[in-house]
Amino acid sequence: MQDEYTITSVTELGKGRYKIEFDGELRLVLYKGEMRAYHIKEGERISGDAVEEIMTRILPKRGKLRSMNLLKLSLIAISEPTRQEAMSYAVFCL
């Protein structure tokens, strides 16, 4: 990790999400509240420690929550059959 990064680009993606580019290379998506918490503004500098915290704490936590939500939605879809036929018990045990 570098000591400091320059925030070279901030692009709004919609729904409160922004694509952040550091030093023209490193790119990631943050929500508006996360940008406020880390004082992220285009053209400003950010410490390497802050970038490392985002990469090791914020993004993995968000990924885990997103994965769990997708799994939950897929299990709901499996447990709500659209046909009238009887379903095997094995389907509910996935």
Disulfide bonds with the S-S distance in Angstrom:
none
